[in-house]
Amino acid sequence: MSFFNKGRAVGKDGLSVETMTKGARLITAAEPKNPVSEQFRTLRTNIEFASVAKGEIKTLLISSALPSEGKSTVTANLAVAYAQQGKKVLLVDSDLRRPTVAVTFGLNKNASGLTNYLGDSEKEVGSIIHRTSMDNLNVMPSGPIPPNPAELLGSGRMTNLITQLKTHYDMIIFDVPPFLMVTDAQVLMSKMDGVAIVVNGGKTNRGAIQRTHEILKIAEAPVLGFIYNDQSRKKKGSAGYGYGYGYGETKA
């Protein structure tokens, strides 16, 4: 069985007008030599170093404490960075409340995705995985927004899906909702090899970080560290995207 959908791929440069205004900005694809792209490669290296102590990391969950901290941008660009390294990568949009992967990679808004598979026992995995024009990178969009996201993510069918995906990919990255807003990340992280939390330097307060840390500790999550997204250091016109240069620092 072919393990990806042979349908529509993303545009030549991996970007589109809609992607740039509504999806995560793929600076690693558009400008690989930009200093911000280098920070994503540094983050990739830090995660690889963490695997020496934690064991092989094939499934990685990325979340944040609060909304709008940049987790989807970090997740998408890290997936591209791994693919550029030659790893076979799958990016899974597990944010079933505010999904971004479909628009980021220029997929049809009605593209089949994760919820289509979890809600239909007859659905095949290959029908919800989509190619991108980037070598080694496939994506799985969220599918239609369901009324019961946490229940779907915590289901046995989700567990079986992850097990199946691990036999086909070197790295599977999951973008999930913020820890302090809903329980989605908590029910999914027990199925992961590693968990990383995005912290926004200009937004995340100490209390939010502390509460997130407590959740992770109680759940005995395989935490790799925090990814510091210092948006307070944005430079106008930098790379045309206004990124900060704080990506890539993983701290226990």
Residue pairs with C-beta under 8 A, 6 or more apart in sequence:
1 124
1 126
2 126
3 125
3 126
3 129
3 168
4 126
4 129
4 130
4 131
4 138
5 112
5 126
5 127
5 128
5 129
5 130
5 131
6 131
7 111
7 130
7 131
8 106
8 107
8 108
8 111
8 130
9 130
9 131
9 132
9 133
10 16
10 105
10 106
10 107
10 132
10 133
10 134
11 106
11 133
12 133
13 29
13 30
14 26
14 29
14 30
14 80
14 105
14 106
14 132
14 133
14 134
15 26
15 29
15 30
15 106
16 106
18 103
18 106
19 26
19 103
19 104
19 105
19 106
22 100
22 103
23 76
23 100
23 101
23 103
23 104
23 105
24 72
24 73
24 75
24 76
24 77
24 100
24 104
25 73
25 77
25 241
25 243
26 76
26 77
26 80
26 104
27 34
27 36
27 37
27 77
27 239
27 241
27 243
28 37
28 40
28 77
28 80
28 81
28 84
29 80
29 134
31 37
31 239
32 84
34 239
35 239
35 245
36 238
36 239
36 241
36 243
36 244
36 245
36 247
37 77
37 81
39 245
39 246
39 247
39 248
40 74
40 77
40 78
40 80
40 81
40 247
40 248
41 81
41 84
41 248
42 247
42 248
43 74
43 78
43 81
43 227
43 247
43 248
43 249
43 250
44 78
44 81
44 82
44 85
46 225
46 248
46 249
46 250
47 57
47 60
47 194
47 196
47 224
47 250
48 57
50 57
50 194
50 224
50 225
50 250
51 57
51 194
54 193
54 194
54 222
54 224
55 193
56 193
57 171
57 193
57 194
57 224
58 166
58 169
58 170
58 171
58 172
58 193
59 162
59 166
59 172
59 174
59 191
59 192
59 193
59 194
60 171
60 172
60 173
60 174
60 192
60 193
60 194
60 195
60 196
60 224
61 94
61 174
61 176
61 185
61 188
61 189
61 192
61 194
61 195
61 196
62 71
62 74
62 75
62 78
62 173
62 174
62 175
62 176
62 195
62 196
62 197
62 198
62 227
63 71
63 175
63 176
63 177
63 178
63 179
63 185
63 195
63 197
63 198
64 70
64 71
64 178
64 179
64 197
64 198
64 199
64 200
64 204
65 178
65 179
65 180
65 197
65 199
65 204
65 208
65 209
65 211
65 212
66 178
66 180
66 181
66 200
66 203
66 204
66 208
67 98
67 178
67 181
68 200
68 203
69 178
69 198
69 199
69 200
69 203
69 204
69 229
70 198
70 200
70 229
70 231
71 175
71 178
71 198
72 95
72 100
72 101
72 104
72 175
73 229
74 198
74 227
74 229
74 247
75 91
75 173
75 174
75 175
76 91
76 100
76 101
76 104
76 105
76 175
77 247
78 173
79 89
79 91
79 137
79 139
79 171
79 173
80 134
80 137
82 89
82 136
82 170
82 171
82 173
83 89
83 134
83 135
83 136
83 137
84 134
84 136
86 136
87 136
87 170
87 171
88 136
88 168
88 169
88 170
88 171
89 136
89 137
89 138
89 169
89 170
89 171
89 172
89 173
90 129
90 137
90 138
90 139
90 140
90 165
90 168
90 169
90 171
90 172
90 173
91 101
91 137
91 138
91 139
91 140
91 173
91 175
92 101
92 114
92 139
92 140
92 165
92 172
92 173
92 174
92 175
93 99
93 100
93 101
93 102
93 113
93 114
93 139
93 140
93 141
93 142
93 175
94 114
94 142
94 153
94 174
94 175
94 176
94 184
94 188
95 142
95 175
95 176
95 177
95 184
96 114
96 115
96 142
96 145
96 146
96 149
96 152
96 153
96 177
96 184
97 145
97 149
97 177
97 182
97 184
98 177
99 113
99 141
99 142
99 145
100 175
101 107
101 139
101 140
101 141
101 142
101 175
102 108
102 109
102 111
102 113
102 141
102 142
103 109
105 130
105 132
105 139
107 130
107 139
107 141
111 130
111 141
111 143
112 123
112 127
112 128
112 141
112 143
113 128
113 140
113 141
113 142
113 143
113 144
114 128
114 140
114 141
114 142
114 143
114 152
115 142
115 143
115 144
115 145
115 146
115 152
116 123
116 127
116 128
116 143
116 144
117 123
117 125
117 127
117 128
117 143
117 157
117 161
118 152
118 155
118 157
118 158
118 161
119 146
119 152
121 157
125 161
125 164
125 165
128 140
128 141
128 143
129 138
129 139
129 140
130 138
130 139
130 140
130 141
131 138
132 138
132 139
138 169
146 152
149 177
149 182
149 184
150 182
150 183
150 184
150 187
152 158
153 176
153 184
153 187
153 188
154 187
154 188
158 188
158 191
159 191
162 172
162 191
165 172
166 172
174 188
174 192
176 184
176 185
176 188
177 184
177 185
178 185
179 185
179 186
179 197
179 211
179 212
179 215
179 216
180 208
180 211
180 212
186 215
186 219
189 195
189 216
189 219
189 221
189 222
190 219
190 221
192 221
192 222
193 222
194 222
194 223
194 224
195 216
195 221
195 222
195 223
195 224
196 223
196 224
196 225
196 226
196 227
196 250
197 212
197 216
197 223
197 225
197 226
197 227
198 226
198 227
198 229
199 209
199 226
199 227
199 228
199 229
200 229
200 231
201 228
201 229
201 230
201 231
201 232
201 233
201 244
201 246
202 230
202 231
202 232
203 231
209 226
216 223
223 252
224 250
225 250
225 251
225 252
226 249
226 250
226 251
227 247
227 248
227 249
227 250
228 246
228 247
228 248
228 249
228 251
229 244
229 246
229 247
230 244
230 245
230 246
231 244
231 246
232 244
233 244
233 245
233 246
234 242
234 243
234 244
235 242
235 244
235 245
236 242
